[in-house]
């Protein structure tokens, strides 16, 4: 199972949804979405429910189980950090 953390506005949500579905299909697995950040940040709202999308919401238990892989002792730590802190490079 793959869990994608949705963040930001509608455009980003659509991209994150498409990315998650693509990865899940490529790996023959399921995808769930973490929408917990929308409880804290009220500037943006979760809007994928307005579209014809198959969105399975990850439970709190599933999210906590996944977070154990984010610890510094985990062999997966570098992968999570690679995607989390990736910055755009501006070419001149």
N, C-alpha and C positions, 0 to 999 in steps of 0.2 A: 504494500500500500504506500502511496505517496501522499504527503500532506503539503499543500501550497498555502502559504500565508498571504491572504489578500490584503492589499494596502492601497491607499490613495483613492483617486477618483475613478470614474466610470471607464475611461480609456485604459488605465492601468489594470483595472479589474478584468476587462475583456481580454487584454493581453495575457495576464496571469492565468486566466481560465483556459485560454487556448494552449498555452505552454503546458499547463498541468495535464490537460486531456491528451496532448500530443505525446508527452513523456509516458503517460499511462498506457496508451495504445501501443507505443513502441516497445514497451517492456511487458506487455500483456498482464497488466495489474490494474488495480483500482486507484482512483484519486479522490481525496477529500479536501475540503477547503477550510482553513482556519480564518474565521471572521471576527475573532476576539478583539482586534485592535479598534473596531468600530464602536466598542463600548466606551473606550477611553477618549478617542478623538472624535469630536462631534462636528468638525468642519466638513468632513466627507462622510458619505453614507454608503452602505452596502446597497448596490442597485442591480445586481445580476438577476434578482428574482423577477424583474420586469421583462426579461427576455426568455426565449425558448431554450433554456440551458438546463443541463442535468447537473445540479450542484448538490453534492452530498456534503453536509457540514460535519466537520470533525468534532468529536466530543472532547470535553476537557481532559478526560482520561487518556484518549489517544494522543492529544497534544503533549501532555506530560510525559508519556511513554517515549515519544519521539525526541523530546528535549534532552533525554539522557545521552543521546548521541552527540549533542552539541557541547558536551563537557570537554575540557582541555585534555583529558586523558584518553579521549576517544580517537580512534584512527580515522574517523570521518570528520574530525574537527576542521582540518584544512579545507575540505570541500565546502562545508557550510560557510566558512569565512571567505572563501574565494567568491561565492555568489553574493554574500551579504555586503562585503566591503568593496566590491568591484566599482571602480570609478571610470568615468568616460575619459578618453584621451582626446584632446583637441589638437588636430594637426594644423599647421600653418601653411 
